[in-house]
Structure formats: C-alpha cells, structure tokens
Amino acid sequence: MTYDPDNIFAKILRDEIPSIRVYEDEATLVFMDIMPRAPGHVLVIPKTPARNILDASPEQMATVMATVQKLGHAVTKAFDADGVTIQQFNEAAGGQEVFHLHFHVLPRHLDVGLNPPRVMGDMDELQSNAAKIQAALG
Ligand code: 5GP
C-alpha cells in the first residue's frame, strides 16, 4: 500500500480544501473532525506523509503522540470532560477511511454516548468548539 498525496488530509495540509485548524507545530496539525462523534472531536496528523501506523516512522509516531497528549489535556479542560477517547484505524480492514495517519481525540462525559457516525457537524458549533480548545491550549 502506498501513500496517495491526493488524500483529503493531504489536501487539508496544503490548504487546498478548507478545515477548521486548532493547533499546529513544526511536525503536526490538529483540526476539527467535520463529522464529530462528540463536541470537541479533533484529528491529529503528521505534516509528513504516512498512510497509518504500518508505514509511519518512529519519529512520526513520537511527534504525533506528543500532540495527541497535548490535545487530550486541552479538550479535557475545554469541555470539562470526565475522560478522553483516542481512536486510530489502520487500512480499510481496520476501519480506516482516510489514508493519512490520524488520531481521533474525543472528550467524553460519564454516561454520554458518542454521536452517530457520518453526520456533518454544524460549522458555527465546530468553530466555537475550536475556539474553546484554543483557549484551553493557552
Ligand atoms: P477514519 O479514517 O479514522 O475511519 O475516519 C476519517 C475521519 O475523517 C472521520 O471521522 C471523518 O469524519 C473525518 N473526515 C472525513 N473527511 C473530512 C474532511 O473533509 N474534513 C474533516 N475535517 N474531517 C473529515
């Protein structure tokens, strides 16, 4: 399996399609998931190409995980969450739909289930949730 430079997240990285960016550093980018399974659901990706954990380098994994942890703290603070769910899928058989390495970070509350999949988020709500996370990042 080879990396397709025209996957959706590669286009987001190149600003060829819009996204609601929350955070970035030299190696990673964080943006709102357009079909959020929970308020504050973000995606963390490396800026360099990798399909998933099966072809990512240890350096890509290390930098992405550092950002995943940072966002875990930020969404917990922003949404007064009781916990955080991290999801990550590899290849179609593993549940992956977009083939650029990404980690889902979802703030969770006790006894509150996830939203149904594949439901587009409200853009104003996504913007407002992004602002809350950015405020928590300081
Ligand atoms: P996965 O590959 O982890 O199964 O799912 C890909 C994720 O990317 C889904 O949660 C989906 O909502 C999200 N997604 C798909 N297309 C876009 C897009 O164009 N923009 C954003 N921000 N998220 C997307």
Backbone and ligand atoms as CSV (ligand in chain L), in Angstrom:
chain,resi,resn,atom,element,x,y,z
A,1,MET,N,N,0.851,-1.199,0.000
A,1,MET,CA,C,0.000,0.000,0.000
A,1,MET,C,C,0.890,1.253,0.000
A,2,THR,N,N,0.629,2.161,-0.931
A,2,THR,CA,C,1.463,3.365,-0.995
A,2,THR,C,C,0.626,4.583,-0.596
A,3,TYR,N,N,1.327,5.623,-0.201
A,3,TYR,CA,C,0.691,6.860,0.223
A,3,TYR,C,C,0.158,7.610,-0.994
A,4,ASP,N,N,-1.107,8.029,-0.930
A,4,ASP,CA,C,-1.710,8.817,-2.014
A,4,ASP,C,C,-1.646,10.301,-1.635
A,5,PRO,N,N,-0.817,11.096,-2.326
A,5,PRO,CA,C,-0.652,12.511,-1.948
A,5,PRO,C,C,-1.907,13.349,-2.192
A,6,ASP,N,N,-2.925,12.758,-2.804
A,6,ASP,CA,C,-4.180,13.487,-3.024
A,6,ASP,C,C,-5.289,13.062,-2.065
A,7,ASN,N,N,-4.934,12.406,-0.966
A,7,ASN,CA,C,-5.971,12.092,0.033
A,7,ASN,C,C,-6.457,13.390,0.689
A,8,ILE,N,N,-7.645,13.324,1.313
A,8,ILE,CA,C,-8.294,14.543,1.831
A,8,ILE,C,C,-7.409,15.297,2.836
A,9,PHE,N,N,-6.726,14.557,3.700
A,9,PHE,CA,C,-5.941,15.245,4.731
A,9,PHE,C,C,-4.682,15.884,4.135
A,10,ALA,N,N,-4.133,15.285,3.077
A,10,ALA,CA,C,-3.006,15.924,2.382
A,10,ALA,C,C,-3.480,17.243,1.769
A,11,LYS,N,N,-4.701,17.252,1.247
A,11,LYS,CA,C,-5.248,18.481,0.664
A,11,LYS,C,C,-5.513,19.524,1.748
A,12,ILE,N,N,-5.941,19.066,2.922
A,12,ILE,CA,C,-6.135,19.988,4.054
A,12,ILE,C,C,-4.779,20.589,4.455
A,13,LEU,N,N,-3.748,19.748,4.509
A,13,LEU,CA,C,-2.401,20.233,4.858
A,13,LEU,C,C,-1.929,21.307,3.881
A,14,ARG,N,N,-2.242,21.121,2.607
A,14,ARG,CA,C,-1.813,22.077,1.578
A,14,ARG,C,C,-2.798,23.233,1.430
A,15,ASP,N,N,-3.847,23.246,2.276
A,15,ASP,CA,C,-4.876,24.297,2.225
A,15,ASP,C,C,-5.636,24.304,0.896
A,16,GLU,N,N,-5.705,23.158,0.263
A,16,GLU,CA,C,-6.470,23.062,-0.990
A,16,GLU,C,C,-7.951,22.864,-0.721
A,17,ILE,N,N,-8.273,22.324,0.474
A,17,ILE,CA,C,-9.669,22.301,0.905
A,17,ILE,C,C,-9.718,22.869,2.324
A,18,PRO,N,N,-10.842,23.508,2.669
A,18,PRO,CA,C,-10.900,24.193,3.955
A,18,PRO,C,C,-10.972,23.227,5.137
A,19,SER,N,N,-10.485,23.709,6.275
A,19,SER,CA,C,-10.633,22.959,7.532
A,19,SER,C,C,-10.620,23.979,8.657
A,20,ILE,N,N,-11.080,23.535,9.807
A,20,ILE,CA,C,-11.036,24.402,10.984
A,20,ILE,C,C,-9.831,23.977,11.805
A,21,ARG,N,N,-8.742,24.736,11.642
A,21,ARG,CA,C,-7.491,24.393,12.314
A,21,ARG,C,C,-7.534,24.827,13.769
A,22,VAL,N,N,-6.962,23.993,14.617
A,22,VAL,CA,C,-6.983,24.250,16.064
A,22,VAL,C,C,-5.580,24.524,16.591
A,23,TYR,N,N,-4.609,23.782,16.072
A,23,TYR,CA,C,-3.242,23.858,16.594
A,23,TYR,C,C,-2.289,23.326,15.535
A,24,GLU,N,N,-1.098,23.892,15.482
A,24,GLU,CA,C,-0.058,23.243,14.684
A,24,GLU,C,C,1.311,23.552,15.244
A,25,ASP,N,N,2.239,22.662,14.998
A,25,ASP,CA,C,3.641,22.923,15.291
A,25,ASP,C,C,4.429,22.475,14.061
A,26,GLU,N,N,5.738,22.362,14.212
A,26,GLU,CA,C,6.572,22.043,13.049
A,26,GLU,C,C,6.184,20.711,12.393
A,27,ALA,N,N,5.783,19.753,13.225
A,27,ALA,CA,C,5.605,18.383,12.723
A,27,ALA,C,C,4.159,17.919,12.637
A,28,THR,N,N,3.237,18.601,13.311
A,28,THR,CA,C,1.863,18.090,13.391
A,28,THR,C,C,0.825,19.189,13.180
A,29,LEU,N,N,-0.377,18.760,12.771
A,29,LEU,CA,C,-1.520,19.664,12.597
A,29,LEU,C,C,-2.732,19.042,13.284
A,30,VAL,N,N,-3.544,19.898,13.903
A,30,VAL,CA,C,-4.781,19.462,14.551
A,30,VAL,C,C,-5.933,20.278,13.980
A,31,PHE,N,N,-7.016,19.591,13.590
A,31,PHE,CA,C,-8.192,20.281,13.065
A,31,PHE,C,C,-9.452,19.550,13.520
A,32,MET,N,N,-10.585,20.255,13.410
A,32,MET,CA,C,-11.851,19.671,13.865
A,32,MET,C,C,-12.290,18.582,12.895
A,33,ASP,N,N,-12.763,17.446,13.441
A,33,ASP,CA,C,-13.396,16.428,12.600
A,33,ASP,C,C,-14.728,16.985,12.113
A,34,ILE,N,N,-14.948,16.916,10.793
A,34,ILE,CA,C,-16.127,17.551,10.194
A,34,ILE,C,C,-17.423,16.801,10.539
A,35,MET,N,N,-17.272,15.544,10.951
A,35,MET,CA,C,-18.441,14.741,11.379
A,35,MET,C,C,-18.188,14.278,12.814
A,36,PRO,N,N,-18.302,15.205,13.770
A,36,PRO,CA,C,-17.834,14.919,15.138
A,36,PRO,C,C,-18.688,13.868,15.844
A,37,ARG,N,N,-18.007,12.923,16.468
A,37,ARG,CA,C,-18.708,11.901,17.261
A,37,ARG,C,C,-18.966,12.410,18.678
A,38,ALA,N,N,-18.367,13.581,19.016
A,38,ALA,CA,C,-18.600,14.240,20.302
A,38,ALA,C,C,-18.206,15.700,20.123
A,39,PRO,N,N,-18.822,16.622,20.864
A,39,PRO,CA,C,-18.366,18.011,20.776
A,39,PRO,C,C,-16.886,18.087,21.154
A,40,GLY,N,N,-16.089,18.746,20.313
A,40,GLY,CA,C,-14.652,18.862,20.597
A,40,GLY,C,C,-13.809,17.771,19.962
A,41,HIS,N,N,-14.422,16.939,19.116
A,41,HIS,CA,C,-13.697,15.847,18.428
A,41,HIS,C,C,-12.688,16.446,17.451
A,42,VAL,N,N,-11.397,16.192,17.699
A,42,VAL,CA,C,-10.345,16.696,16.808
A,42,VAL,C,C,-9.557,15.539,16.205
A,43,LEU,N,N,-8.848,15.857,15.114
A,43,LEU,CA,C,-7.957,14.905,14.447
A,43,LEU,C,C,-6.537,15.445,14.517
A,44,VAL,N,N,-5.599,14.582,14.864
A,44,VAL,CA,C,-4.174,14.948,14.949
A,44,VAL,C,C,-3.434,14.204,13.850
A,45,ILE,N,N,-2.711,14.935,13.012
A,45,ILE,CA,C,-1.994,14.297,11.887
A,45,ILE,C,C,-0.546,14.792,11.823
A,46,PRO,N,N,0.333,13.946,11.269
A,46,PRO,CA,C,1.690,14.443,10.986
A,46,PRO,C,C,1.649,15.296,9.718
A,47,LYS,N,N,2.577,16.238,9.606
A,47,LYS,CA,C,2.650,17.062,8.393
A,47,LYS,C,C,3.351,16.328,7.255
A,48,THR,N,N,4.041,15.251,7.601
A,48,THR,CA,C,4.745,14.457,6.590
A,48,THR,C,C,3.906,13.230,6.239
A,49,PRO,N,N,4.122,12.664,5.018
A,49,PRO,CA,C,3.262,11.573,4.571
A,49,PRO,C,C,3.439,10.257,5.321
A,50,ALA,N,N,2.311,9.651,5.698
A,50,ALA,CA,C,2.268,8.268,6.200
A,50,ALA,C,C,0.822,7.830,6.066
A,51,ARG,N,N,0.586,6.621,5.594
A,51,ARG,CA,C,-0.803,6.135,5.479
A,51,ARG,C,C,-1.413,5.914,6.853
A,52,ASN,N,N,-0.615,5.278,7.726
A,52,ASN,CA,C,-1.117,4.868,9.049
A,52,ASN,C,C,0.077,4.366,9.862
A,53,ILE,N,N,-0.195,3.704,10.987
A,53,ILE,CA,C,0.944,3.295,11.840
A,53,ILE,C,C,1.806,2.226,11.173
A,54,LEU,N,N,1.282,1.588,10.114
A,54,LEU,CA,C,2.019,0.478,9.499
A,54,LEU,C,C,3.174,0.949,8.620
A,55,ASP,N,N,3.135,2.220,8.191
A,55,ASP,CA,C,4.287,2.738,7.428
A,55,ASP,C,C,4.895,3.980,8.080
A,56,ALA,N,N,4.354,4.441,9.190
A,56,ALA,CA,C,4.896,5.626,9.862
A,56,ALA,C,C,6.248,5.313,10.492
A,57,SER,N,N,7.096,6.333,10.560
A,57,SER,CA,C,8.392,6.159,11.223
A,57,SER,C,C,8.205,6.333,12.732
A,58,PRO,N,N,9.159,5.828,13.513
A,58,PRO,CA,C,9.091,6.058,14.962
A,58,PRO,C,C,9.055,7.554,15.292
A,59,GLU,N,N,9.741,8.361,14.494
A,59,GLU,CA,C,9.751,9.818,14.744
A,59,GLU,C,C,8.369,10.410,14.491
A,60,GLN,N,N,7.706,9.984,13.402
A,60,GLN,CA,C,6.340,10.480,13.147
A,60,GLN,C,C,5.409,10.069,14.287
A,61,MET,N,N,5.515,8.823,14.727
A,61,MET,CA,C,4.659,8.354,15.821
A,61,MET,C,C,4.913,9.165,17.089
A,62,ALA,N,N,6.186,9.429,17.369
A,62,ALA,CA,C,6.525,10.138,18.610
A,62,ALA,C,C,5.985,11.563,18.598
A,63,THR,N,N,6.158,12.260,17.464
A,63,THR,CA,C,5.697,13.652,17.418
A,63,THR,C,C,4.170,13.715,17.455
A,64,VAL,N,N,3.513,12.787,16.739
A,64,VAL,CA,C,2.044,12.802,16.726
A,64,VAL,C,C,1.499,12.468,18.122
A,65,MET,N,N,2.112,11.486,18.792
A,65,MET,CA,C,1.597,11.121,20.119
A,65,MET,C,C,1.781,12.263,21.121
A,66,ALA,N,N,2.865,13.024,20.980
A,66,ALA,CA,C,3.053,14.171,21.884
A,66,ALA,C,C,1.916,15.175,21.687
A,67,THR,N,N,1.508,15.378,20.419
A,67,THR,CA,C,0.408,16.309,20.152
A,67,THR,C,C,-0.931,15.711,20.591
A,68,VAL,N,N,-1.095,14.409,20.426
A,68,VAL,CA,C,-2.330,13.743,20.905
A,68,VAL,C,C,-2.477,13.982,22.417
A,69,GLN,N,N,-1.388,13.817,23.143
A,69,GLN,CA,C,-1.469,14.017,24.598
A,69,GLN,C,C,-1.794,15.473,24.935
A,70,LYS,N,N,-1.155,16.392,24.207
A,70,LYS,CA,C,-1.394,17.823,24.431
A,70,LYS,C,C,-2.879,18.141,24.210
A,71,LEU,N,N,-3.446,17.599,23.132
A,71,LEU,CA,C,-4.854,17.852,22.830
A,71,LEU,C,C,-5.770,17.120,23.802
A,72,GLY,N,N,-5.331,15.969,24.293
A,72,GLY,CA,C,-6.108,15.266,25.326
A,72,GLY,C,C,-6.303,16.159,26.538
A,73,HIS,N,N,-5.224,16.806,26.952
A,73,HIS,CA,C,-5.325,17.737,28.091
A,73,HIS,C,C,-6.220,18.925,27.730
A,74,ALA,N,N,-6.030,19.458,26.521
A,74,ALA,CA,C,-6.768,20.677,26.141
A,74,ALA,C,C,-8.272,20.417,26.039
A,75,VAL,N,N,-8.676,19.293,25.416
A,75,VAL,CA,C,-10.126,19.040,25.284
A,75,VAL,C,C,-10.747,18.725,26.645
A,76,THR,N,N,-9.974,18.111,27.526
A,76,THR,CA,C,-10.486,17.833,28.875
A,76,THR,C,C,-10.809,19.147,29.584
A,77,LYS,N,N,-9.873,20.079,29.479
A,77,LYS,CA,C,-10.067,21.395,30.112
A,77,LYS,C,C,-11.205,22.160,29.416
A,78,ALA,N,N,-11.199,22.166,28.090
A,78,ALA,CA,C,-12.163,22.981,27.335
A,78,ALA,C,C,-13.597,22.517,27.553
A,79,PHE,N,N,-13.796,21.211,27.708
A,79,PHE,CA,C,-15.163,20.675,27.796
A,79,PHE,C,C,-15.467,20.103,29.175
A,80,ASP,N,N,-14.594,20.380,30.129
A,80,ASP,CA,C,-14.768,19.870,31.484
A,80,ASP,C,C,-15.082,18.362,31.428
A,81,ALA,N,N,-14.285,17.647,30.633
A,81,ALA,CA,C,-14.567,16.232,30.352
A,81,ALA,C,C,-14.187,15.337,31.535
A,82,ASP,N,N,-14.883,14.201,31.611
A,82,ASP,CA,C,-14.567,13.193,32.628
A,82,ASP,C,C,-13.509,12.217,32.128
A,83,GLY,N,N,-13.310,12.217,30.795
A,83,GLY,CA,C,-12.335,11.298,30.208
A,83,GLY,C,C,-12.094,11.662,28.757
A,84,VAL,N,N,-11.187,10.931,28.136
A,84,VAL,CA,C,-10.843,11.183,26.730
A,84,VAL,C,C,-10.751,9.843,26.011
A,85,THR,N,N,-11.349,9.778,24.823
A,85,THR,CA,C,-11.192,8.586,23.979
A,85,THR,C,C,-10.248,8.923,22.834
A,86,ILE,N,N,-9.249,8.038,22.621
A,86,ILE,CA,C,-8.338,8.154,21.481
A,86,ILE,C,C,-8.664,6.993,20.539
A,87,GLN,N,N,-8.943,7.316,19.262
A,87,GLN,CA,C,-9.227,6.257,18.284
A,87,GLN,C,C,-8.248,6.372,17.127
A,88,GLN,N,N,-7.895,5.232,16.557
A,88,GLN,CA,C,-6.955,5.240,15.435
A,88,GLN,C,C,-7.149,3.947,14.643
A,89,PHE,N,N,-7.297,4.064,13.311
A,89,PHE,CA,C,-7.633,2.913,12.457
A,89,PHE,C,C,-6.575,2.737,11.367
A,90,ASN,N,N,-6.313,1.487,10.993
A,90,ASN,CA,C,-5.258,1.192,10.017
A,90,ASN,C,C,-5.758,0.302,8.890
A,91,GLU,N,N,-5.762,0.868,7.661
A,91,GLU,CA,C,-6.246,0.202,6.446
A,91,GLU,C,C,-7.764,-0.039,6.540
A,92,ALA,N,N,-8.354,-0.277,5.372
A,92,ALA,CA,C,-9.810,-0.425,5.298
A,92,ALA,C,C,-10.308,-1.522,6.243
A,93,ALA,N,N,-9.568,-2.620,6.293
A,93,ALA,CA,C,-9.988,-3.731,7.157
A,93,ALA,C,C,-9.959,-3.338,8.630
A,94,GLY,N,N,-9.139,-2.336,8.952
A,94,GLY,CA,C,-9.046,-1.857,10.326
A,94,GLY,C,C,-9.988,-0.697,10.605
A,95,GLY,N,N,-10.802,-0.318,9.614
A,95,GLY,CA,C,-11.773,0.759,9.828
A,95,GLY,C,C,-11.326,2.112,9.319
A,96,GLN,N,N,-10.162,2.180,8.652
A,96,GLN,CA,C,-9.644,3.469,8.181
A,96,GLN,C,C,-10.365,3.892,6.903
A,97,GLU,N,N,-10.739,5.192,6.835
A,97,GLU,CA,C,-11.418,5.726,5.646
A,97,GLU,C,C,-10.574,6.768,4.928
A,98,VAL,N,N,-9.732,7.490,5.668
A,98,VAL,CA,C,-8.840,8.486,5.053
A,98,VAL,C,C,-7.407,8.009,5.302
A,99,PHE,N,N,-6.637,7.892,4.208
A,99,PHE,CA,C,-5.351,7.205,4.301
A,99,PHE,C,C,-4.174,8.164,4.451
A,100,HIS,N,N,-4.275,8.994,5.486
A,100,HIS,CA,C,-3.153,9.779,6.013
A,100,HIS,C,C,-3.236,9.549,7.520
A,101,LEU,N,N,-2.124,9.126,8.121
A,101,LEU,CA,C,-2.125,8.792,9.551
A,101,LEU,C,C,-2.866,9.846,10.374
A,102,HIS,N,N,-3.809,9.418,11.200
A,102,HIS,CA,C,-4.506,10.359,12.084
A,102,HIS,C,C,-4.985,9.667,13.343
A,103,PHE,N,N,-5.039,10.469,14.399
A,103,PHE,CA,C,-5.583,10.030,15.680
A,103,PHE,C,C,-6.793,10.896,15.993
A,104,HIS,N,N,-7.885,10.243,16.400
A,104,HIS,CA,C,-9.078,10.951,16.874
A,104,HIS,C,C,-8.900,11.208,18.372
A,105,VAL,N,N,-9.205,12.427,18.808
A,105,VAL,CA,C,-9.188,12.761,20.236
A,105,VAL,C,C,-10.580,13.286,20.582
A,106,LEU,N,N,-11.263,12.586,21.495
A,106,LEU,CA,C,-12.655,12.924,21.814
A,106,LEU,C,C,-12.842,13.123,23.309
A,107,PRO,N,N,-13.255,14.329,23.721
A,107,PRO,CA,C,-13.596,14.499,25.134
A,107,PRO,C,C,-14.860,13.709,25.459
A,108,ARG,N,N,-14.908,13.071,26.621
A,108,ARG,CA,C,-16.053,12.216,26.979
A,108,ARG,C,C,-16.594,12.582,28.354
A,109,HIS,N,N,-17.886,12.337,28.513
A,109,HIS,CA,C,-18.543,12.570,29.798
A,109,HIS,C,C,-19.218,11.283,30.247
A,110,LEU,N,N,-19.225,11.065,31.546
A,110,LEU,CA,C,-19.799,9.841,32.096
A,110,LEU,C,C,-21.222,9.657,31.611
A,111,ASP,N,N,-21.548,8.461,31.172
A,111,ASP,CA,C,-22.900,8.075,30.741
A,111,ASP,C,C,-23.402,8.831,29.509
A,112,VAL,N,N,-22.502,9.450,28.742
A,112,VAL,CA,C,-22.889,10.117,27.483
A,112,VAL,C,C,-22.240,9.344,26.332
A,113,GLY,N,N,-23.065,8.812,25.451
A,113,GLY,CA,C,-22.558,8.032,24.325
A,113,GLY,C,C,-22.025,8.924,23.219
A,114,LEU,N,N,-21.427,8.287,22.213
A,114,LEU,CA,C,-20.935,9.027,21.045
A,114,LEU,C,C,-22.107,9.396,20.139
A,115,ASN,N,N,-21.942,10.479,19.358
A,115,ASN,CA,C,-22.911,10.820,18.313
A,115,ASN,C,C,-22.864,9.735,17.238
A,116,PRO,N,N,-23.942,9.603,16.447
A,116,PRO,CA,C,-23.892,8.634,15.347
A,116,PRO,C,C,-22.823,9.011,14.321
A,117,PRO,N,N,-22.257,8.036,13.624
A,117,PRO,CA,C,-21.222,8.349,12.619
A,117,PRO,C,C,-21.806,9.015,11.377
A,118,ARG,N,N,-20.935,9.682,10.625
A,118,ARG,CA,C,-21.244,10.248,9.294
A,118,ARG,C,C,-22.350,11.294,9.321
A,119,VAL,N,N,-22.417,12.086,10.390
A,119,VAL,CA,C,-23.361,13.207,10.442
A,119,VAL,C,C,-22.532,14.487,10.451
A,120,MET,N,N,-22.742,15.330,9.436
A,120,MET,CA,C,-21.971,16.573,9.327
A,120,MET,C,C,-22.216,17.461,10.541
A,121,GLY,N,N,-21.152,18.055,11.055
A,121,GLY,CA,C,-21.284,18.985,12.169
A,121,GLY,C,C,-21.785,20.346,11.686
A,122,ASP,N,N,-22.335,21.098,12.635
A,122,ASP,CA,C,-22.750,22.478,12.351
A,122,ASP,C,C,-21.484,23.355,12.357
A,123,MET,N,N,-21.256,24.114,11.284
A,123,MET,CA,C,-19.994,24.854,11.131
A,123,MET,C,C,-19.783,25.879,12.252
A,124,ASP,N,N,-20.864,26.573,12.671
A,124,ASP,CA,C,-20.714,27.557,13.759
A,124,ASP,C,C,-20.311,26.850,15.056
A,125,GLU,N,N,-20.919,25.688,15.295
A,125,GLU,CA,C,-20.596,24.943,16.518
A,125,GLU,C,C,-19.151,24.426,16.461
A,126,LEU,N,N,-18.728,23.954,15.288
A,126,LEU,CA,C,-17.347,23.484,15.144
A,126,LEU,C,C,-16.362,24.631,15.401
A,127,GLN,N,N,-16.680,25.807,14.853
A,127,GLN,CA,C,-15.808,26.991,15.063
A,127,GLN,C,C,-15.754,27.336,16.544
A,128,SER,N,N,-16.914,27.333,17.187
A,128,SER,CA,C,-16.963,27.711,18.602
A,128,SER,C,C,-16.212,26.684,19.461
A,129,ASN,N,N,-16.333,25.390,19.117
A,129,ASN,CA,C,-15.595,24.363,19.871
A,129,ASN,C,C,-14.085,24.483,19.635
A,130,ALA,N,N,-13.693,24.837,18.403
A,130,ALA,CA,C,-12.267,25.041,18.110
A,130,ALA,C,C,-11.721,26.190,18.971
A,131,ALA,N,N,-12.512,27.259,19.103
A,131,ALA,CA,C,-12.065,28.413,19.901
A,131,ALA,C,C,-11.902,28.017,21.369
A,132,LYS,N,N,-12.809,27.160,21.855
A,132,LYS,CA,C,-12.700,26.698,23.258
A,132,LYS,C,C,-11.403,25.904,23.464
A,133,ILE,N,N,-11.080,25.058,22.491
A,133,ILE,CA,C,-9.859,24.228,22.623
A,133,ILE,C,C,-8.619,25.142,22.542
A,134,GLN,N,N,-8.672,26.110,21.642
A,134,GLN,CA,C,-7.518,27.021,21.519
A,134,GLN,C,C,-7.321,27.809,22.812
A,135,ALA,N,N,-8.424,28.206,23.436
A,135,ALA,CA,C,-8.325,28.943,24.716
A,135,ALA,C,C,-7.692,28.040,25.777
A,136,ALA,N,N,-8.070,26.759,25.767
A,136,ALA,CA,C,-7.516,25.822,26.756
A,136,ALA,C,C,-6.034,25.543,26.492
A,137,LEU,N,N,-5.634,25.629,25.226
A,137,LEU,CA,C,-4.213,25.418,24.887
A,137,LEU,C,C,-3.364,26.593,25.379
A,138,GLY,N,N,-4.021,27.728,25.562
A,138,GLY,CA,C,-3.341,28.909,26.104
A,138,GLY,C,C,-2.519,29.657,25.064
L,1,5GP,P1,P,-11.109,7.175,9.747
L,1,5GP,O1,O,-10.194,7.112,8.565
L,1,5GP,O2,O,-10.389,7.384,11.033
L,1,5GP,O3,O,-12.057,5.981,9.814
L,1,5GP,O4,O,-12.112,8.393,9.543
L,1,5GP,C1,C,-11.740,9.593,8.958
L,1,5GP,C2,C,-12.318,10.743,9.739
L,1,5GP,O5,O,-12.105,11.910,8.959
L,1,5GP,C3,C,-13.825,10.666,10.030
L,1,5GP,O6,O,-14.032,10.841,11.418
L,1,5GP,C4,C,-14.415,11.788,9.217
L,1,5GP,O7,O,-15.482,12.428,9.872
L,1,5GP,C5,C,-13.242,12.727,9.029
L,1,5GP,N1,N,-13.281,13.473,7.771
L,1,5GP,C6,C,-13.533,12.944,6.553
L,1,5GP,N2,N,-13.468,13.907,5.600
L,1,5GP,C7,C,-13.146,15.059,6.247
L,1,5GP,C8,C,-12.929,16.398,5.799
L,1,5GP,O8,O,-13.005,16.729,4.610
L,1,5GP,N3,N,-12.621,17.317,6.755
L,1,5GP,C9,C,-12.519,16.992,8.070
L,1,5GP,N4,N,-12.207,17.978,8.920
L,1,5GP,N5,N,-12.713,15.742,8.536
L,1,5GP,C10,C,-13.025,14.780,7.627
